[in-house]
C-alpha cells in the first residue's frame, strides 16, 4: 500500500478538531494505537502533519514523547497558548523544545505571555516553511515593553497572518507578498510590510 494512501487512512481516524483535541487523546486509542502495528505504519503516522499537531497546554504527552514526534515530523502545526497565570517554567521548557524544530513549522497559533516573547523573537531567521500565523496576547502585562513584533519578517513562505490585540499598540513586521492575507483587530496593531 502506498504511503500516501496509508497516511490518508490514518487521517480519517483523527477526531474532529471542532469538538476534540489531539492532546486529549490517550496514547492507547486511535490514531496513536496505529503506530504500534508495524515500523512502516509508525513512520507514516508520525510523519503525518495532522497527527503531529502539537498543542500546549497538553497534560497527556510528556516532553520526551513530544520530542520524538518532532524529530520524525516533516511539517508541524503548533498551537501554543501561554499564560501569565500558569507555571512559566513549563511553558518556556515546552516552547524551547518546539523552537528547536521551528524550521519545520507550517502553522503557528500562539497566545503570547511575557516569558515566551524572547523565545519567539529568537526565531527570527528560523521560520522558512511557516505559512500561517495567529498571534494573540494573553493579557496587558504580557505586552509590557513590547513595541514591535518582527520575528516573522524573514518568514518567506508566510501567506496568512491573523492578529488579535486588545491591549497596547504593537507594530508587526512581515515580508511583502501579493499572496499575503492579513486579519487583525482594529485596535492597537500596525502592519508594516517591506
C-alpha positions in Angstrom: 0.0 0.0 0.0 1.4 3.4 -0.9 2.5 5.7 2.0 0.2 8.5 0.8 -2.9 6.1 1.0 -1.8 4.8 4.4 -1.4 8.4 5.6 -4.9 9.3 4.4 -6.4 6.2 6.2 -4.6 7.3 9.4 -6.0 10.9 8.9 -9.6 9.5 8.8 -9.1 8.1 12.3 -8.5 11.6 13.8 -11.2 13.3 15.9 -13.0 16.3 14.6 -10.9 19.3 15.7 -14.1 21.3 16.3 -15.1 19.0 19.2 -12.0 17.2 20.3 -8.3 17.8 20.6 -5.4 15.5 19.8 -3.8 16.5 23.1 -6.8 14.9 24.9 -6.5 11.6 23.2 -4.9 8.8 25.3 -2.0 7.1 23.6 -3.7 3.8 23.7 -6.5 4.8 21.3 -6.7 5.7 17.6 -4.8 7.2 15.9 -1.9 6.6 18.3 -2.6 2.8 18.5 -1.9 2.6 14.8 1.7 3.4 15.4 2.1 0.0 17.1 1.1 -2.0 14.0 4.4 -2.0 12.3 7.6 0.1 11.8 6.2 1.4 8.5 2.8 2.4 9.9 4.6 4.2 12.8 6.9 6.1 10.3 3.9 7.1 8.2 1.7 8.0 11.1 4.3 10.1 12.9 5.2 12.0 9.7 1.5 12.9 9.1 1.3 16.6 9.9 -2.3 16.2 11.1 -1.3 13.7 13.7 1.7 15.7 14.8 -0.2 18.9 15.6 1.3 20.0 18.9 -0.9 21.7 21.4 0.0 23.3 24.7 -1.1 23.0 27.4 -1.1 19.3 27.0 -1.3 17.1 30.1 -1.3 13.8 28.2 2.0 13.9 26.4 5.4 14.0 28.1 8.2 16.2 26.8 10.2 13.1 25.6 7.1 12.0 23.6 6.7 15.4 22.1 10.4 15.5 21.2 10.1 12.1 19.5 7.2 13.3 17.4 9.0 16.5 16.5 12.1 14.6 15.4 10.1 12.5 12.9 7.8 15.1 11.5 8.3 16.9 8.2 5.8 19.7 8.8 4.4 20.9 12.2 1.2 22.6 13.2 1.9 24.3 16.5 -0.9 25.5 18.8 0.7 27.0 21.9 -1.2 29.1 24.5 1.0 30.7 27.1 -0.4 32.3 30.1 0.8 34.8 32.7 -1.1 32.9 35.4 0.4 29.4 34.6 3.8 27.9 35.5 6.1 29.8 33.2 9.0 27.3 33.6 7.0 24.5 31.9 5.8 26.9 29.2 9.4 28.0 28.5 10.7 24.4 28.5 8.0 23.2 26.2 8.2 26.1 23.8 12.0 25.8 23.8 11.6 22.1 22.7 9.3 23.2 19.9 11.6 26.0 18.9 14.4 23.6 18.1 12.2 22.4 15.2 11.0 25.9 14.1 12.3 25.2 10.6 9.6 22.6 10.2 6.7 24.8 11.4 3.9 25.1 8.8 1.4 26.8 11.1 1.7 28.6 14.4 -1.1 29.6 16.6 0.2 31.3 19.8 -1.1 33.0 22.8 1.8 35.1 23.9 3.0 35.6 27.5 5.9 37.8 28.6 8.0 34.7 29.1 7.5 33.4 25.6 8.2 36.6 23.7 12.0 36.5 23.9 11.9 32.8 22.7 9.7 33.8 19.8 11.9 36.8 18.9 14.9 34.4 18.8 13.3 32.5 15.9 13.5 35.5 13.5 15.6 33.7 10.8 14.4 30.1 11.5 10.9 30.0 10.0 11.4 29.2 6.3 8.3 26.9 6.0 5.9 28.9 8.1 2.8 29.7 6.1 0.1 30.6 8.7 0.4 32.6 11.9 -2.2 33.5 14.5 -1.0 35.7 17.4 -2.9 36.8 20.5 -1.6 38.3 23.7 -2.6 36.7 27.0 -3.0 39.9 29.0 -2.0 43.5 29.1 1.0 42.5 31.3 2.2 40.1 28.6 2.9 43.2 26.4 4.8 45.3 28.9 7.8 46.8 27.0 6.8 45.3 23.6 6.5 47.8 20.8 7.2 45.7 17.8 6.9 42.1 16.7 9.4 41.5 13.9 10.3 37.8 14.2 8.1 36.9 11.2 9.8 39.5 8.9 12.0 36.9 7.3 9.4 34.1 7.1 9.4 33.8 3.3 6.5 31.3 3.0 4.1 33.3 5.2 0.8 33.9 3.4 -1.8 34.2 6.2 -1.5 36.3 9.3 -4.2 36.8 12.0 -3.5 39.1 14.9 -5.7 39.7 18.0 -4.6 42.5 20.3 -6.9 44.3 22.6 -4.2 45.9 24.8 -1.3 48.3 23.7 -0.2 49.3 20.3 2.3 47.0 18.7 3.9 47.2 15.2 4.1 43.9 13.3 6.6 43.5 10.5 6.3 41.0 7.7 7.6 40.3 4.2 5.7 41.9 1.3 3.9 39.5 -1.0 0.8 39.7 -3.1 -0.5 36.4 -1.6 -0.4 37.7 2.0 -3.8 37.8 3.8 -3.8 39.9 7.0 -6.6 39.8 9.6 -6.3 41.9 12.7 -8.4 43.7 15.3 -8.7 47.4 14.6 -7.3 48.5 17.9 -3.6 48.6 18.8 -1.9 47.0 15.7 0.1 48.4 12.9 1.2 46.2 10.0 4.3 47.2 8.2 5.5 45.3 5.1 8.8 45.7 3.3 
